[in-house]
Amino acid sequence: MPTSNWRRPLLGLSLGLCLPLAPVHACGPDFPLRLLNDRALSLNELPESNFAFELSRLAPANLAPSNPATATNPAVIQVDVEYWADRFHDNLEMREHVEQSQLPAEQAALIAQLRQLTDARQAERQGAALPAELRLYTAGAVAFAQGEDALASEYFQRLLALPAAERPLRSTWAAYSLARLATYTSFPPATDDDGQPAAALALAPEAAASARSNLVLVRSLADAGFADPLDLRLASLGEQARIAKSQGDWSGAIELYASQLQQGSMGGYSSLKMLAGELARMPEPQLLSLLPELQVQQLLTAYLISHAGWSYEGPSPTEQRLVQLLLRSDIANLANVDRLAALSYQVGQYDNAAGLLTHAGDSGLAWWLRAKLALRAGDPAAASAAYAKAAKAFPQDEDWGWRSNEVGDHEQLKPHCRVEAESALLALNSGDYLAAFTQLYSSGEIYWLDSAVVAERVLSLDELKVYVDAEVAAPPALSQAEIDNYQPRPVAARLRELLGRRLLRAERYDEAPAYFDSPQLQQAARDYGSARRAATQGWDRISRAQALYAAAELARHQGMELLGYEMSPDFAFVDGSYSLDGNSDYAPFGPPPAANFPSAGEAQRQDASQAQPNQRFHYRAVAAELANQAADLLPARSQAFAASLCQASSWLIDTDSAGARRYYLRYTAQGALVPWAANFARNCPEPDFAGAREHLWQYRATALREAFTDYRWAFLAALSVLAGGIFRRRQIKRNRAQEKPASAG
């Protein structure tokens, strides 16, 4: 908008009506969206589009650079400027920076000196040593600063009249300055003499024509290779859009701002968002006269389906009114029909969406909507066919950007990937588990958590192994610099390690190590397998106990990496820092379609593959039980017995107090008193297996003596009975021996 001090920066760039605001995210941890978390919801909702992406569809081809090689001008000199700073001052700094860095030091110093003058003709004379284009432009700038607009215009026109070879540096500047002069002389100030807002007036037709021609000239000069270090080609689009809007040409302004955005200026985004808000608040009679214009309708539809104006409470009453106007049959434009169908679906007008889709053709969005409507009608076969067509129609690189739902779960929305993932939900329900996994895994990072659930809980171990061996090669390991910069590991590495952990849990120790990413984890996996095998193959009980305890320590201290579930219950993907089992979801407009998720077959597979025990940090319980099994093989009166149970309790005390107590009670019932018993589970020494082996017979003798002491009366009674029995037996035998001779006689 014009202001009373508009003229100060001669080359104040009009990149848009305002600056873009930085995206704001809620505080606290947020996580990737999981489509499997609520499958009916995932299939029912149509995610909001991206306003910037939708706007890029509005840009006409004739406003793009005619020479693609100059679309990104390598001569542009970047200046670090904070985005919230005053644009006029920033552009003044940019111009000064260019003059100081683009030119030889003597020329730059002379120009800086000439700009301090108040007489343009004096500046021209004192700049005689400068090349003609620099001398004429500097003199014009001095005239402009003094309010001598006619003289400034004369200097800029003289510059443009020079042979092309003599004006490579300032041609775009001169043309842009002529356009700004024309707009300045016609646009009123923002306030009147009393400081009150002035009435908005349209730019005079003659001035508008002059400004437009010079702005078009700026782009032509830039495309022809004339220097454009201030990117005036891009700024000219914003200036021309401002002129178009002042004359009531909303469609022209929208196209110009959209082209500006498409070519890299976020000012175009901000300006279009402001235009959309202005249109939405416009009185209905005035708005109805503009809505039939395709560009106006497309802008407002983009504004609504992307939720660009939404607050946390959802659409405002103004936006709700706008929805109803756009969906009127006498207004809807068939060139915009797939977006209008999307708008109808988002607000729950499903019949209206179906009607609009009969005119929508074969766009990816149209087929996506048809798939969702087929699901609502209870026809999964038709939905699957529509999903396949949608996936084929959406370009694989189409990206709607970052979105989050009401609980903060985020998603990089690539329609092709999202459509494939929703199709995977149907494949899961029909029992085609491997196809479902393949579709989810093809999204890479986006739906990795859903891929992990299917890989970990739905596919059989052999199904997963066959797929990984055939399709997922080990990626190169991350460099230390990448690790230090928190570079996420490729999903291929994560999938392979998920398989390695499943193999260890299934006691397939020889196969597992090759699937771990780092040499350190591969060695740890080998050590764990060796310890578990030694626990069944050792020559003596102490050795087997020592092997079990070694496996227990690995399970406790590296259990997340070796045995943990990627998803529930351990959530290895966040190193166990959070549990996502309690996350809730939000409901979209309208009820979700009726569906039975998961199917009985999938539920059976998930039940069979759940963690044992099915609790958070389940590997700690595995470790504790291994230590308990080690205690089974140790003398109960040994330090190693007490220490093994103490360690088992310590590994559970903070997460499973009942489990920790079971091991403590076993110690108190069977173990010997040890000096650290008062701090059991909190101050545990390592088991002394060597001492247990060295004093094994002593422990056995002590155990026998203590048993005799505790049960001596019963023992004596039993001994008496035994002795009496032996005595009687001998007596009977003696009696029979004495009776034999008598019988013989």
C-alpha positions in Angstrom: 0.0 0.0 0.0 1.2 3.5 -0.7 2.4 5.6 2.2 3.4 9.2 2.7 7.1 8.3 2.7 6.8 5.9 -0.2 9.3 7.7 -2.4 12.3 7.4 0.0 13.7 4.2 -1.4 13.8 4.5 -5.1 14.0 0.8 -5.6 11.7 -0.3 -2.8 10.8 -3.8 -4.0 7.1 -4.8 -4.1 7.4 -8.5 -3.5 3.9 -8.6 -2.0 1.4 -6.9 0.2 3.0 -8.3 3.4 5.6 -10.6 4.8 4.8 -14.3 5.4 4.5 -15.3 9.0 6.7 -18.1 10.2 4.8 -21.3 10.9 4.0 -21.8 14.6 4.0 -25.3 16.2 2.6 -26.2 19.5 5.0 -26.9 22.4 5.8 -30.4 23.5 6.7 -33.6 21.6 4.8 -34.4 18.5 5.0 -37.5 16.4 4.5 -38.7 12.8 0.9 -39.4 11.9 0.0 -43.1 12.1 -2.8 -44.1 9.7 -3.2 -47.4 11.5 -4.0 -45.6 14.8 -7.6 -45.1 13.6 -8.1 -46.7 10.2 -11.7 -45.7 9.7 -10.7 -42.1 10.4 -7.7 -42.2 8.1 -9.9 -43.6 5.2 -12.7 -41.1 5.9 -10.9 -37.8 6.2 -9.7 -35.8 3.3 -6.6 -34.0 4.5 -6.4 -30.3 3.9 -4.4 -29.2 0.9 -1.5 -26.8 0.9 -2.3 -23.2 0.2 1.0 -22.5 -1.5 0.7 -25.6 -3.7 -2.8 -24.7 -4.7 -1.8 -21.1 -5.5 1.0 -22.4 -7.8 -1.7 -23.9 -10.0 -3.1 -20.4 -10.6 0.1 -19.0 -12.3 -0.2 -18.5 -16.0 2.6 -19.7 -18.2 3.0 -16.4 -20.0 4.4 -14.8 -16.8 7.2 -17.3 -16.4 10.7 -16.3 -17.5 11.0 -16.7 -21.2 14.6 -17.9 -20.8 14.8 -20.7 -18.3 18.5 -20.1 -17.8 17.7 -16.7 -16.2 14.9 -18.0 -14.0 17.3 -18.1 -11.1 19.6 -15.2 -11.8 23.1 -16.1 -10.7 24.0 -12.4 -10.6 21.6 -11.9 -7.6 23.7 -10.9 -4.6 22.2 -12.2 -1.4 22.2 -10.0 1.7 21.4 -11.5 5.1 18.3 -9.7 6.3 15.9 -10.7 9.1 12.5 -11.5 7.7 10.7 -9.3 10.1 12.7 -6.1 9.3 11.3 -3.2 7.4 11.3 -4.1 3.7 12.0 -0.5 2.4 15.1 -0.2 4.6 16.2 -3.7 3.7 15.9 -3.0 0.0 17.9 0.3 0.5 20.6 -1.8 2.2 20.5 -4.3 -0.6 20.9 -1.5 -3.2 23.8 0.0 -1.3 25.4 -3.4 -0.9 25.2 -4.1 -4.6 26.7 -0.7 -5.5 29.6 -1.3 -3.1 30.3 -4.9 -4.1 29.4 -4.9 -7.8 31.6 -2.0 -8.8 35.3 -1.1 -8.6 36.1 0.7 -5.3 36.6 4.1 -6.9 33.3 4.0 -8.8 31.4 2.8 -5.7 33.0 5.6 -3.6 32.2 8.2 -6.2 28.5 7.1 -6.5 28.1 7.2 -2.7 29.5 10.7 -2.7 27.2 11.8 -5.6 24.1 10.4 -3.9 24.7 13.0 -1.1 24.1 15.9 -3.5 20.8 17.8 -3.9 21.3 18.9 -7.5 20.9 16.2 -10.2 22.7 18.1 -12.9 25.7 18.7 -10.6 25.7 15.0 -9.9 25.8 14.3 -13.6 28.7 16.7 -14.1 30.8 15.4 -11.2 30.1 11.8 -12.3 31.8 12.4 -15.7 34.4 9.7 -14.9 31.7 7.1 -14.5 30.3 5.0 -17.4 27.2 6.6 -18.9 24.7 4.3 -17.4 26.0 4.7 -13.9 26.2 8.5 -14.3 22.7 8.8 -15.7 21.1 6.5 -13.1 22.8 8.2 -10.2 21.7 11.7 -11.4 18.1 10.3 -11.8 18.3 9.0 -8.3 19.3 12.4 -6.9 16.5 14.0 -8.8 14.0 11.5 -7.5 15.2 12.1 -3.9 14.5 15.8 -4.3 11.0 15.3 -5.7 12.0 16.3 -9.2 10.0 13.5 -10.8 10.1 14.8 -14.4 13.8 15.3 -14.3 14.3 11.8 -12.8 12.2 10.3 -15.5 14.3 12.1 -18.2 17.5 10.6 -16.8 16.1 7.1 -16.7 14.8 7.4 -20.2 18.2 8.6 -21.4 19.8 5.6 -19.8 17.4 3.2 -21.6 18.1 5.0 -24.9 21.8 4.1 -24.7 23.0 1.2 -26.9 22.4 -2.1 -25.2 26.0 -2.9 -24.9 26.5 0.4 -22.8 23.9 -0.3 -20.2 24.3 -3.9 -18.9 24.1 -3.0 -15.2 21.3 -0.4 -14.8 18.7 -1.1 -17.4 16.4 -3.1 -15.2 16.8 -0.5 -12.4 15.9 2.4 -14.8 12.8 0.6 -16.1 11.6 -0.3 -12.6 12.2 3.2 -11.4 10.1 4.6 -14.3 7.3 2.3 -13.3 7.5 3.4 -9.6 7.4 7.0 -10.7 4.2 6.4 -12.6 2.5 4.7 -9.7 3.8 7.3 -7.1 2.3 10.2 -9.0 -1.1 8.6 -9.2 -1.6 6.6 -5.9 -2.8 8.7 -3.0 -1.1 8.6 0.3 -2.3 6.2 2.9 -3.5 9.1 5.2 -4.9 12.5 4.6 -3.6 15.8 6.0 -5.3 15.1 9.3 -3.6 11.7 9.7 -6.9 9.9 9.0 -7.0 6.9 6.5 -7.5 8.3 3.0 -10.0 7.0 0.6 -8.6 4.4 -1.8 -8.5 5.6 -5.4 -7.8 3.7 -8.6 -4.6 4.4 -10.4 -5.2 6.7 -13.4 -5.4 4.8 -16.7 -2.6 6.7 -18.3 -0.3 6.1 -15.3 -1.3 2.5 -15.1 -0.5 1.9 -18.7 2.9 3.6 -18.3 3.7 1.6 -15.2 2.6 -1.7 -16.7 4.7 -1.2 -19.8 7.8 -0.4 -17.8 7.2 -3.4 -15.5 6.9 -5.7 -18.5 10.1 -4.1 -19.8 11.9 -5.0 -16.6 11.0 -8.7 -17.1 12.0 -8.5 -20.8 15.4 -6.9 -19.9 16.1 -9.5 -17.2 15.1 -12.4 -19.5 17.5 -10.9 -22.2 20.4 -11.1 -19.8 20.6 -7.6 -18.4 21.9 -7.6 -14.8 19.2 -8.0 -12.2 21.0 -8.3 -8.8 18.0 -7.0 -6.9 15.6 -9.5 -8.6 13.5 -6.7 -9.9 12.0 -9.1 -12.4 10.2 -10.8 -9.5 9.4 -7.5 -7.8 7.8 -6.3 -11.0 5.1 -8.9 -10.7 4.1 -7.7 -7.3 4.0 -4.1 -8.5 1.9 -5.0 -11.5 -0.5 -7.0 -9.3 -0.9 -4.0 -7.1 -1.9 -1.9 -10.1 -4.3 -4.5 -11.4 -6.1 -4.7 -8.0 -6.4 -0.9 -7.8 -8.3 -1.0 -11.1 -10.6 -3.8 -10.0 -8.9 -6.5 -12.0 -8.9 -9.1 -9.2 -8.2 -12.0 -11.6 -5.2 -10.3 -13.1 -3.8 -9.5 -9.7 -4.3 -13.1 -8.6 -2.4 -14.4 -11.6 0.5 -12.0 -11.1 0.9 -12.8 -7.4 0.6 -16.5 -8.1 3.3 -16.3 -10.7 5.4 -14.3 -8.2 5.0 -17.1 -5.7 5.7 -19.8 -8.3 9.0 -18.1 -9.1 10.1 -18.1 -5.5 8.7 -15.1 -3.7 6.8 -15.8 -0.5 5.6 -12.2 -0.8 3.2 -13.6 -3.5 1.9 -16.1 -0.9 1.3 -13.4 1.7 -0.4 -11.1 -0.8 -2.7 -13.8 -2.0 -3.6 -14.8 1.5 -4.5 -11.2 2.2 -6.6 -11.0 -1.0 -8.4 -14.2 0.0 -9.2 -12.7 3.4 -10.4 -9.5 1.9 -12.7 -11.3 -0.6 -14.0 -13.5 2.2 -15.0 -10.4 4.2 -16.5 -8.6 1.2 -20.2 -7.7 1.3 -22.2 -10.5 -0.4 -23.5 -8.5 -3.3 -20.0 -7.3 -4.2 -18.6 -10.8 -3.7 -21.2 -12.4 -5.9 -20.2 -10.3 -8.8 -16.6 -11.6 -8.5 -17.2 -15.2 -7.7 -17.9 -16.3 -11.3 -14.4 -15.3 -12.3 -12.3 -18.5 -12.4 -9.2 -17.1 -10.7 -11.3 -15.6 -7.8 -13.1 -18.8 -7.4 -9.9 -20.9 -7.5 -8.2 -18.6 -4.9 -11.1 -18.8 -2.5 -11.4 -22.6 -3.0 -7.7 -23.0 -2.3 -8.0 -20.8 0.8 -10.8 -23.0 2.1 -9.6 -26.5 1.3 -6.2 -25.8 2.7 -7.7 -24.3 5.9 -5.4 -21.3 5.4 -7.6 -19.0 7.4 -8.5 -21.5 10.2 -7.9 -20.9 13.8 -7.7 -23.6 16.4 -11.5 -23.5 16.6 -11.9 -24.3 12.9 -13.5 -22.3 10.2 -14.9 -18.9 11.1 -18.6 -17.9 10.3 -17.3 -15.8 7.4 -15.6 -18.9 5.9 -18.7 -21.0 6.4 -20.7 -18.5 4.5 -18.1 -18.5 1.8 -18.3 -22.3 1.5 -22.1 -22.1 0.8 -21.6 -19.4 -1.8 -18.9 -21.3 -3.7 -21.0 -24.5 -3.8 -24.0 -22.8 -5.3 -24.8 -24.5 -8.6 -25.1 -21.1 -10.5 -21.5 -20.2 -9.4 -19.5 -23.4 -9.5 -17.0 -23.4 -12.4 -16.3 -26.8 -14.0 -12.7 -25.8 -14.4 -12.5 -25.8 -10.6 -14.8 -28.8 -10.0 -12.4 -31.3 -8.4 -11.5 -28.7 -5.8 -15.1 -27.8 -5.2 -15.9 -31.5 -4.8 -13.0 -31.7 -2.2 -14.5 -28.7 -0.4 -18.0 -30.4 -0.4 -16.4 -33.6 1.0 -14.5 -31.7 3.7 -17.6 -30.0 5.0 -19.7 -33.3 4.9 -21.8 -32.6 1.8 -21.1 -36.0 0.4 -24.0 -36.1 -2.1 -22.9 -32.7 -3.5 -19.4 -34.0 -3.8 -20.6 -37.1 -5.7 -22.5 -34.9 -8.1 -19.6 -32.6 -8.8 -17.3 -35.6 -9.4 -19.4 -36.6 -12.4 -17.8 -33.6 -14.1 -14.4 -33.8 -12.6 -12.5 -36.0 -15.1 -9.5 -38.1 -14.1 -7.4 -35.9 -11.8 -5.7 -37.6 -8.8 -7.9 -35.6 -6.4 -11.1 -36.7 -8.2 -10.2 -40.4 -8.0 -9.1 -40.0 -4.4 -12.5 -38.6 -3.5 -14.3 -41.4 -5.5 -12.4 -43.9 -3.5 -13.6 -42.3 -0.2 -17.2 -42.1 -1.4 -17.1 -45.8 -2.5 -15.9 -46.7 1.1 -18.8 -44.7 2.5 -21.1 -46.6 0.3 -19.7 -49.9 1.5 -17.9 -50.9 -1.7 -14.3 -51.7 -0.9 -13.6 -53.2 -4.3 -14.6 -50.0 -6.1 -12.6 -48.1 -3.6 -9.5 -50.1 -4.2 -9.9 -49.6 -8.0 -10.3 -45.8 -7.5 -7.2 -45.7 -5.2 -5.2 -47.4 -7.9 -6.2 -44.8 -10.4 -5.6 -42.0 -8.0 -2.1 -43.2 -7.3 -1.4 -43.4 -11.0 -2.8 -39.9 -11.6 -0.9 -38.1 -8.8 2.7 -37.2 -9.7 5.1 -38.9 -7.4 6.8 -35.6 -6.6 3.6 -33.7 -5.8 4.1 -32.4 -2.3 1.4 -30.6 -0.3 3.9 -29.8 2.5 3.8 -30.2 6.3 0.5 -30.6 8.1 -0.6 -31.7 11.6 -3.8 -32.8 13.1 -5.4 -31.4 16.3 -3.3 -33.5 18.6 -0.1 -32.5 16.9 0.7 -35.6 14.9 2.4 -34.4 11.7 2.6 -35.6 8.2 4.6 -34.7 5.1 1.6 -34.9 2.8 2.5 -36.3 -0.6 -0.8 -37.3 -2.2 0.7 -40.2 -4.1 2.1 -41.7 -0.9 -1.0 -41.0 1.1 -3.3 -42.6 -1.5 -1.0 -45.7 -1.6 -1.0 -45.8 2.2 -4.8 -45.6 2.4 -5.0 -48.4 -0.2 -2.7 -50.4 2.1 -5.3 -50.2 4.8 -7.8 -52.0 2.6 -5.2 -54.6 1.6 -4.6 -55.3 5.3 -8.3 -55.8 5.8 -8.5 -58.2 2.9 -5.6 -60.3 4.1 -3.0 -59.2 1.5 -0.5 -58.4 4.1 2.7 -58.3 2.0 1.1 -56.0 -0.5 -0.1 -53.7 2.3 3.4 -53.6 3.7 5.0 -52.9 0.3 2.6 -49.9 -0.2 3.3 -48.5 3.2 7.1 -49.0 3.0 7.2 -47.3 -0.4 6.5 -44.0 1.4 9.8 -44.1 3.1 10.0 -41.9 6.1 6.5 -40.6 5.8 4.6 -43.7 7.0 7.5 -45.6 8.5 5.6 -46.1 11.8 2.8 -47.8 10.0 5.3 -49.8 8.0 7.0 -50.9 11.2 3.7 -52.1 12.8 3.0 -54.3 9.8 6.6 -55.6 9.5 6.8 -56.3 13.2 3.3 -57.6 14.1 1.5 -58.7 10.9 4.0 -60.2 8.6 5.4 -63.6 9.7 9.1 -63.6 10.4 9.8 -65.6 7.3 7.7 -63.4 5.1 9.6 -60.3 6.3 13.0 -62.0 5.9 12.2 -63.1 2.4 11.1 -59.5 1.5 14.2 -57.9 3.1 16.6 -60.3 1.5 15.1 -59.7 -1.9 14.3 -56.0 -1.8 16.2 -54.1 1.0 19.9 -53.9 0.6 22.0 -52.6 3.5 22.5 -48.9 3.0 25.9 -47.2 3.6 26.5 -46.4 7.3 26.1 -42.8 8.3 29.3 -40.8 8.7 30.2 -39.4 12.1 29.4 -35.9 10.8 25.9 -37.1 9.8 25.4 -38.7 13.2 26.6 -35.6 15.0 24.1 -33.5 12.9 21.3 -35.9 13.9 20.9 -37.2 10.4 18.1 -39.8 10.6 19.1 -43.3 9.5 17.6 -44.5 6.2 14.4 -46.5 6.6 16.2 -49.4 4.9 18.6 -49.6 7.8 15.7 -49.4 10.3 13.8 -52.1 8.6 16.8 -54.4 8.6 17.4 -53.8 12.3 13.7 -54.5 13.0 14.2 -57.8 11.3 17.4 -58.5 13.3 15.6 -57.9 16.5 12.8 -60.2 15.6 15.3 -62.9 14.7 17.0 -62.5 18.1 13.6 -62.6 19.9 12.8 -65.8 18.0 16.1 -67.3 19.1 17.5 -67.5 15.5 20.8 -66.3 16.7 23.0 -67.2 13.7 20.8 -65.2 11.2 20.3 -62.1 13.2 23.7 -60.2 13.4 23.9 -59.5 9.6 20.9 -57.3 9.7 22.2 -54.8 12.3 23.6 -51.5 11.0 26.8 -51.0 12.9 29.7 -53.3 13.6 29.2 -52.7 17.4 25.6 -53.9 17.3 26.5 -56.8 15.1 29.0 -57.9 17.7 26.5 -57.4 20.5 24.0 -59.6 18.6 26.7 -62.3 18.2 27.6 -62.1 21.9 23.9 -62.4 22.9 23.4 -65.4 20.7 26.6 -67.0 22.0 25.6 -66.5 25.6 22.1 -68.0 25.0 23.6 -71.0 23.4 26.2 -71.5 26.1 23.5 -71.4 28.7 22.2 -74.7 27.2 25.5 -76.3 26.3 27.8 -75.6 29.2 29.5 -78.5 31.0 28.5 -77.4 34.5 25.7 -75.5 36.2 27.9 -72.5 37.2 29.1 -72.0 33.6 25.5 -72.1 32.3 24.5 -69.7 35.0 27.3 -67.3 34.0 26.2 -67.5 30.4 22.6 -66.8 31.3 23.7 -63.8 33.3 25.9 -62.5 30.5 22.8 -62.7 28.2 20.8 -60.9 30.9 23.2 -58.0 31.0 23.2 -57.6 27.3 19.4 -57.7 27.3 19.2 -55.1 30.0 21.8 -52.6 28.8 21.4 -53.0 25.0 18.0 -54.5 25.0 16.3 -51.6 23.1 18.8 -52.0 20.3 18.9 -55.8 20.3 15.4 -56.9 21.4 13.1 -53.9 21.5 10.0 -53.5 19.4 10.1 -50.6 17.0 6.6 -49.7 18.0 4.5 -50.9 20.9 5.4 -51.6 23.6 9.0 -50.4 23.5 8.9 -47.7 20.8 12.5 -48.1 19.8 12.0 -45.4 17.1 12.3 -42.8 19.8 14.7 -44.9 21.9 11.9 -45.6 24.3 11.6 -42.0 25.4 7.9 -41.9 24.8 5.0 -44.3 24.8 2.4 -43.7 22.1 -0.1 -46.3 23.1 -2.4 -43.7 24.7 -2.5 -41.2 21.9 -6.0 -40.1 20.8 -7.3 -38.9 17.5 -9.7 -36.2 16.4 -12.9 -36.7 14.3 -13.5 -35.0 11.0 -16.8 -33.8 9.7 -19.3 -36.6 9.6 -19.2 -40.1 11.0 -16.5 -42.5 9.7 -17.5 -45.3 7.4 -18.5 -48.6 9.0 -15.6 -50.9 9.0 -14.2 -53.8 11.0 -10.6 -53.0 11.7 -8.5 -55.0 12.1 -9.7 -58.2 10.5 -9.9 -61.5 12.4 -6.9 -62.8 10.5 -4.8 -59.8 11.2 -5.8 -59.7 14.8 -4.7 -63.3 15.2 -1.3 -62.5 13.7 -0.9 -59.4 16.0 -1.8 -61.4 19.1 0.8 -64.1 18.2 3.6 -61.6 17.7 3.1 -59.3 20.7 5.8 -58.8 23.2 6.3 -61.3 26.0 5.6 -59.8 28.5 3.5 -57.2 26.7 4.7 -54.2 28.7 6.9 -51.1 28.1 10.6 -51.9 28.1 9.7 -55.6 27.9 13.4 -56.5 27.4 14.0 -55.5 31.0 11.6 -58.3 32.1 13.4 -60.6 29.7 16.7 -59.7 31.2 15.4 -60.1 34.8 14.0 -63.6 34.0 17.4 -64.6 32.5 19.1 -63.5 35.7 16.4 -65.5 37.6 17.2 -68.6 35.5 20.8 -68.1 36.3 19.9 -68.2 40.0 18.2 -71.5 39.4 21.6 -73.0 38.6 23.5 -71.4 41.5 23.9 -72.6 45.1 21.2 -70.7 47.0 23.6 -69.8 49.8 26.1 -68.2 47.4 26.8 -64.5 46.8 26.1 -65.1 43.1 22.6 -66.3 43.8 21.8 -63.2 45.9 23.5 -60.8 43.5 21.7 -62.3 40.4 18.3 -61.8 42.0 19.3 -58.4 43.3 20.2 -57.3 39.7 17.0 -58.8 38.4 15.0 -56.7 40.9 17.0 -53.6 40.2 16.2 -53.8 36.5 12.5 -53.8 37.2 12.2 -51.7 40.4 11.3 -48.5 38.5 9.0 -49.9 35.9 7.5 -53.1 37.3 7.5 -53.1 41.1 5.5 -56.3 41.3 8.0 -58.2 39.2 10.9 -56.8 41.2 9.2 -57.9 44.4 8.9 -61.5 43.2 12.7 -61.8 42.9 13.2 -60.1 46.2 10.9 -62.6 47.9 12.7 -65.5 46.3 15.9 -64.2 47.7 14.5 -63.8 51.3 13.1 -67.3 51.1 16.1 -69.1 49.8 19.2 -66.9 49.9 21.8 -66.3 52.6 22.1 -63.0 54.4 24.5 -60.6 52.6 25.8 -57.2 53.9 24.0 -55.2 51.2 20.6 -56.9 51.7 19.3 -53.7 53.2 19.7 -51.9 49.9 18.5 -54.8 47.8 17.6 -53.8 44.2 19.3 -50.4 44.7 22.9 -51.4 45.5 23.7 -54.6 43.8 27.2 -56.1 43.3 28.1 -58.2 40.3 27.6 -62.0 40.9 30.8 -63.8 42.0 30.6 -66.9 39.8 34.3 -67.8 40.4 33.6 -67.8 44.2 30.5 -69.9 43.6 32.5 -72.5 41.7 35.4 -72.5 44.1 33.2 -73.1 47.2 30.6 -75.2 45.5 31.1 -78.3 47.8 31.2 -76.0 50.8 27.9 -74.4 49.8 26.4 -77.9 49.4 27.7 -79.0 52.8 26.5 -75.9 54.4 23.1 -76.3 52.8 22.9 -79.9 54.0 23.9 -78.9 57.5 21.4 -76.1 57.7 18.7 -78.4 56.3 19.6 -80.9 59.0 19.5 -78.2 61.7 16.1 -77.0 60.5 14.6 -80.4 60.2 16.6 -82.5 62.7 13.6 -84.0 64.7 11.9 -85.0 61.5 15.2 -86.4 60.3 15.9 -88.3 63.5 12.4 -89.6 63.5 12.8 -90.8 59.9 16.2 -92.3 60.8 14.6 -94.1 63.8 11.9 -95.5 61.6 14.5 -96.5 59.0 16.7 -98.1 61.7 13.7 -99.9 63.2 12.7 -101.2 59.8 16.1 -102.5 59.2 16.2 -104.2 62.6 12.8 -105.8 62.1 13.8 -107.0 58.7 16.9 -108.6 60.1 15.0 -110.2 62.9 12.5 -111.7 60.6 15.3 -113.1 58.4 17.0 -114.6 61.5 13.8 -116.2 62.7 13.2 -117.8 59.3 16.7 -119.1 59.2 16.1 -120.8 62.6 12.9 -122.4 61.5 14.2 -124.2 58.4 15.9 -127.2 60.1 12.9 -127.9 62.2 10.7 -128.0 59.1 13.1 -130.3 57.3 13.0 -132.8 60.2 
